[in-house]
Amino acid sequence: MNDRTSFYPELAKKIAPPEGRLAVLLPGLGAVSTTLIAGVHLIRKGLAKPFGSVTQMQKLRLGKRTHPRHTFIKDLVPLAGLDDLAFGGWDIFTDNAYEAARKAGVLTPEALAPVKSELEDVTPMPAVFEREWVKNLDGPNVKKAPTKMHLAEKLVEDIAAFRRASGASRAVMVWCGSTEVYAQQKPVHQTLESFEKGLKENSPDIPPSMIYAYAAIASGTPYANGAPNLSVDVPALMDMARARGVPIAGKDFKTGQTLMKTIIAPGLKARMLGLQGWFSTNILGNRDGEVLDDPGSFRSKEVSKASVLDAILQPDLYPELYRDYFHKVRIEYYPPRGDAKEGWDNIDIVGWLGQPMQIKIDFLCRDSILAAPVVLDLLLFLDLASRAKLSGIQEWLSFYFKSPMSRPDLKPEHDLFVQHLKLANTLRILVGEEVLDHSGLDYYEGAGA
Ligand SMILES: NC(=O)c1ccc[n+]([C@@H]2O[C@H](COP(=O)([O-])OP(=O)(O)OC[C@H]3O[C@@H](n4cnc5c(N)ncnc54)[C@H](O)[C@@H]3O)[C@@H](O)[C@H]2O)c1
């Protein structure tokens, strides 16, 4: 910790350095995972730039505006380097990461060519999978065992074996598997005891993503959930993560339409413009879109996307502006588009004297191009959190999620700009730098000299 003033000196941590390699374990080697792995190798070779990655490209201001220091985040906090990442994963299909990337079709064969052999080296370990949880998929590369506890133990062995084989000193896991059918918390999810009993007794309420999360935490491996299904977002696994000192985060990567929503809605609210309705629809043609074509998986996504506006607009505080707005989200599976999603938003807003106005957004985005840098940042920050001895829910990583996990008695924060401030200030706190509130009054009222 340096000698600058910190409002939270007791939180400034002595962070262990990122020595050795970091195993990056990805359940689900589909469009997002393969775009991440290909991207990291292309960047390592100097053939591409990490646009969209906060860890790689963003600078933070430290200190007063009269004497500012602007430092790359990767130079401010000790993050693992891209050269130190070793990728592995699981999938229900046997395709290696090159074959999977070709099928996903996010990057062209020409773009993938320089990293073909690196991608071919990533072959999926047999997955923990149940068809009931992802109805539109089935594949041959699946583990068999008498109970879910045995499956968890096999995953723990996979993690240890991958760490040994890759020579990694640490590991992180980010769920990039398909969205599972919508489910709510049940008694089996409430305590670690009931959860472990459920694993041993093959409880039908424990989906594969929870078994991966359990195995990660049991191995001391930080875990983030990129999909909207519950996974680690249940009391049993949250408590286990706290008790074992393992950082966790989730859920559902915030990328296309919801990213836009959490950029625009805070602006409308900041200027006290009312909202009558927000209609969002997407067309999407990749495997994710195919999985979301099943109503059960779509329900997980719908719930994750729906909570955003209420949390930002606070209709309870501003009933005249936001009490009765209509919010509808649709995702349509439309194969010709592949990964090149198109998201339309129609926003009916209300201004001075109740006069109506409209905003239209047509976002021609690339889902995995937006998601890959999010996964990179998450895995690097989770590894940092682990070395800083932070454990349990990492709320400062809400910035990356559509449906951020938070302590059960706290409301999650959805406003992208508040989330970003939280992230930036947490990094400042971790290295003993002053938290910036941006009030700026001290420059004019004497104290800032
Ligand atoms: N791309 C984005 O912008 C974005 C945003 C938010 C969330 N997500 C979520 O991220 C996840 C990955 O997205 P994607 O576009 O790469 O999807 P994808 O369909 O291309 O890849 C998912 C892969 O997971 C595999 N899989 C399914 N169940 C598995 C299991 N139990 N174990 C191991 N592998 C399993 C599938 O076979 C598939 O290869 C999805 O859940 C998606 O909803 C993506």
The ligand as an SDF file (V2000), in Angstrom:
LIG
                    3D

 44 48  0  0  0  0  0  0  0  0999 V2000
  -22.6760  -13.8780  -26.6470 N   0  0  0  0  0  0  0  0  0  0  0  0
  -23.2420  -13.0530  -25.8210 C   0  0  0  0  0  0  0  0  0  0  0  0
  -23.3050  -11.8620  -26.0640 O   0  0  0  0  0  0  0  0  0  0  0  0
  -23.8170  -13.5610  -24.5530 C   0  0  0  0  0  0  0  0  0  0  0  0
  -24.3440  -12.6410  -23.6630 C   0  0  0  0  0  0  0  0  0  0  0  0
  -24.8810  -13.0820  -22.4570 C   0  0  0  0  0  0  0  0  0  0  0  0
  -24.8560  -14.4340  -22.1440 C   0  0  0  0  0  0  0  0  0  0  0  0
  -24.3630  -15.3170  -23.0430 N   0  0  0  0  0  0  0  0  0  0  0  0
  -24.4240  -16.7220  -22.6660 C   0  0  0  0  0  0  0  0  0  0  0  0
  -23.1590  -17.3000  -22.7930 O   0  0  0  0  0  0  0  0  0  0  0  0
  -23.3290  -18.6850  -23.0710 C   0  0  0  0  0  0  0  0  0  0  0  0
  -22.4600  -19.0390  -24.2720 C   0  0  0  0  0  0  0  0  0  0  0  0
  -22.9190  -18.3640  -25.4300 O   0  0  0  0  0  0  0  0  0  0  0  0
  -22.4450  -18.8670  -26.8750 P   0  0  0  0  0  0  0  0  0  0  0  0
  -22.9550  -17.8820  -27.8530 O   0  0  0  0  0  0  0  0  0  0  0  0
  -21.0060  -19.2160  -26.8450 O   0  0  0  0  0  0  0  0  0  0  0  0
  -23.3010  -20.2040  -27.0100 O   0  0  0  0  0  0  0  0  0  0  0  0
  -22.9290  -21.5080  -27.8610 P   0  0  0  0  0  0  0  0  0  0  0  0
  -24.2190  -22.2480  -28.0200 O   0  0  0  0  0  0  0  0  0  0  0  0
  -22.1520  -21.1790  -29.0820 O   0  0  0  0  0  0  0  0  0  0  0  0
  -21.9320  -22.2990  -26.8940 O   0  0  0  0  0  0  0  0  0  0  0  0
  -22.3590  -22.9540  -25.7520 C   0  0  0  0  0  0  0  0  0  0  0  0
  -21.6580  -24.2930  -25.7040 C   0  0  0  0  0  0  0  0  0  0  0  0
  -21.9520  -24.8970  -24.4420 O   0  0  0  0  0  0  0  0  0  0  0  0
  -22.0350  -26.2850  -24.6570 C   0  0  0  0  0  0  0  0  0  0  0  0
  -22.7100  -26.8550  -23.4980 N   0  0  0  0  0  0  0  0  0  0  0  0
  -24.0240  -26.8390  -23.1930 C   0  0  0  0  0  0  0  0  0  0  0  0
  -24.2190  -27.4230  -21.9930 N   0  0  0  0  0  0  0  0  0  0  0  0
  -23.0030  -27.7980  -21.5410 C   0  0  0  0  0  0  0  0  0  0  0  0
  -22.5540  -28.4400  -20.3590 C   0  0  0  0  0  0  0  0  0  0  0  0
  -23.4280  -28.8120  -19.4100 N   0  0  0  0  0  0  0  0  0  0  0  0
  -21.2310  -28.6410  -20.2030 N   0  0  0  0  0  0  0  0  0  0  0  0
  -20.3440  -28.2490  -21.1630 C   0  0  0  0  0  0  0  0  0  0  0  0
  -20.7240  -27.6670  -22.3060 N   0  0  0  0  0  0  0  0  0  0  0  0
  -22.0330  -27.4340  -22.4830 C   0  0  0  0  0  0  0  0  0  0  0  0
  -22.7540  -26.4110  -25.9780 C   0  0  0  0  0  0  0  0  0  0  0  0
  -22.5300  -27.6530  -26.5820 O   0  0  0  0  0  0  0  0  0  0  0  0
  -22.1200  -25.2640  -26.7690 C   0  0  0  0  0  0  0  0  0  0  0  0
  -20.9900  -25.6980  -27.5260 O   0  0  0  0  0  0  0  0  0  0  0  0
  -24.8250  -18.9010  -23.3170 C   0  0  0  0  0  0  0  0  0  0  0  0
  -25.4430  -19.3850  -22.1520 O   0  0  0  0  0  0  0  0  0  0  0  0
  -25.3190  -17.5130  -23.5980 C   0  0  0  0  0  0  0  0  0  0  0  0
  -26.6890  -17.3230  -23.2750 O   0  0  0  0  0  0  0  0  0  0  0  0
  -23.8310  -14.9070  -24.2390 C   0  0  0  0  0  0  0  0  0  0  0  0
  1  2  1  0
  2  3  2  0
  2  4  1  0
  4  5  1  0
  4 44  2  0
  5  6  2  0
  6  7  1  0
  7  8  2  0
  8  9  1  0
  8 44  1  0
  9 10  1  0
  9 42  1  0
 10 11  1  0
 11 12  1  0
 11 40  1  0
 12 13  1  0
 13 14  1  0
 14 15  2  0
 14 16  1  0
 14 17  1  0
 17 18  1  0
 18 19  2  0
 18 20  1  0
 18 21  1  0
 21 22  1  0
 22 23  1  0
 23 24  1  0
 23 38  1  0
 24 25  1  0
 25 26  1  0
 25 36  1  0
 26 27  1  0
 26 35  1  0
 27 28  2  0
 28 29  1  0
 29 30  1  0
 29 35  2  0
 30 31  1  0
 30 32  2  0
 32 33  1  0
 33 34  2  0
 34 35  1  0
 36 37  1  0
 36 38  1  0
 38 39  1  0
 40 41  1  0
 40 42  1  0
 42 43  1  0
M  CHG  2   8   1  16  -1
M  END
$$$$
